Structure formats: structure tokens, C-alpha cells
Amino acid sequence: MRTTWGSATDRGSVRRLNEDSLLAYPPIFLVADGMGGHAAGDVASRLAVEEFGQLAGRSAADPDEIHACFRRTALRLRETVAAGRTAGTTVAGVAIAAYDGSEYWLVFNIGDSRVYRLSGGRLEQISVDHSVVQDLLDRGEIDQAQALAHPHRHMITRAIETRAEPAPDYWLIPAGTADRLLICTDGLTTELSDDRLARVLTQVTDPQVAAEALVAEALACGGRDNVSAVVVDVAAASGEPDVELTVEDLDRRAVAARWIEEVDGATVPRTEESA
Ligand code: MG
């Protein structure tokens, strides 16, 4: 699979440091939003990029390798951050994964950075936030409008951190020929609505220009947090049509079965037919 991509990051208008880091080098594309302040948050997100960056340059990445990157980042964070200090990082991204001669996007997430897919002109959030607000939404206690203004909207429930083993979520989706992926930190999505993201992504063809335009729009809206965006286009997919895969399908093919059993809550979401 040939990909083209662009990326942009900015400290924003308020924060003194940029604690976001990003990686955009096939087969892996991700953002990491570090937390901890005082040179801890930026270290945490940079460690993630260093670890996942070891997969850069390969033709595809294996799910076990991705999970190992999460664990190694946590390990190095524990070694790096002084005792008693709190530091952590989100990581959200995609890796090109090959099974049975076809290519897929392996989407991974821990925290509230996000992965979206634009397919057939429709923008769909693939990752699910690990956040207090998402939990309240899932329980039906608040609606989308309340979520946007909630006092705890920045509180996340999972991260790569020093006290616990990382528990990322994974999704496996077929790579469509016309797909465009957006990977971004919450500094983008708290400033721009999904409609606005979709407008930029459908109007701006060049992925680098699109990433820069998204970050610029977030800054124009206030830029209250660090902002990062990676835009990935599939230049040519494997040629196999989009199919809906279930975990059982994959299991029957004896592909990644062990991984799927291991990963808590792994799901393979429906794919939409491209228009
Ligand atoms: Mg942030």
C-alpha cells in the first residue's frame, strides 16, 4: 500500500511548551499528547515516538509489535520519570498491517487523542476516547452538547503512565482506496467540530496542506492547547474490495488469532461502502 501524508503541530496560544509529539513514517502514523508538565509531558510523548519509531520503514507492522511498543514506552517512562512524579502520554494512531495478502489499518488508542476516517465523503471517528466525558456519554448521563462544556472534559481514564500496564484498544479495518485518515490530539478536536474537520479534509487535497490548515483553524479558534494533526491518504490499496470482517473471520483464517484473544475488547467495526 502506498501512502501519502502530511503533519503539523503547534504549541498553541496559551501553553508554554508543546507536549505533543507525532510520528508519520510508513507503516506507522501516530500522535502522542504528553501530560505532567515541567519537562515530563514532552518527555513522555517523545518516548512513545522513539519506541514506535523503531517500526518506521517497514512494509507493515505486526499487532504484537505495536503492543510491545506500548509496553516499552511505559517501561522507559517508569525509568525516566523521577519517583513520585506523575507523567503520562496518550497515543493514537494507525499502522499498515498485512494479513492473508490484503492490507488493513490497525488502529490503536490509549487516551483521548483520536483517529478518524474520511470515506465516501463521510467522517467517522474510529477510536473511542478513554475519558470521563466518554464514560458519562456511554452511560447516557450527558449528551454531546453537555460533553463539550463539561468541567471534566480534559480528564482521561487511560494513558501510558508510570503506575499501570498500558491498556490500549485496537481496531482492524480494511484499507479502502479512497480513504483519508486523520490522527489528532484533543487540542484539535476541542477547538473544531467534526463538521469543520470534515470540511477541511474534503476541500483540501494535499495532505500536508490539509494538516496545516486544520492546525491553523484550531489556532484561529483559540488554540488553548497544543495542537497536532497527521493526515494520511491511501494512494493505492491492495485492490481487494472493502469487506466487513468479524473477529471470527480472522480467527478462521488463523490470522492474528492469538492477538485478538489477548486484546481486551477488540472489535472490528463495520466498514462503509465507499460512495
Ligand atoms: Mg492535549
Boltz pocket constraint, residues with backbone or C-beta under 6 A from the ligand:
constraints:
  - pocket:
      binder: B
      contacts: [[A, 33], [A, 185], [A, 186], [A, 187], [A, 225], [A, 226]]
      max_distance: 6.0
